[in-house]
Amino acid sequence: MEHALDVCGLEPPQPMIEILSKLSELGPDDVLVVEHFREPVPLYAHLEDAGFAHSIEKLGEARYRLRIWRGA
């Protein structure tokens, strides 16, 4: 199941806080789909440490789509 989260209108560090808080809601087959205004590079280490995998897609000049799921 996909869960959508749009953090484009939030000021740092709120996007990271919102994303990390949603991770606990993800089940084994769930994906968190995040719309973001920049690539959230500092988030990647947190995801890895917590056992999550991710992919990132650049949609435009200031638009990214991040997908996060529980790692294998």
Helices and strands as residue ranges (DSSP letters): E 2-6, H 14-22, G 23-25, E 31-36, H 41-49, E 52-60, E 63-70
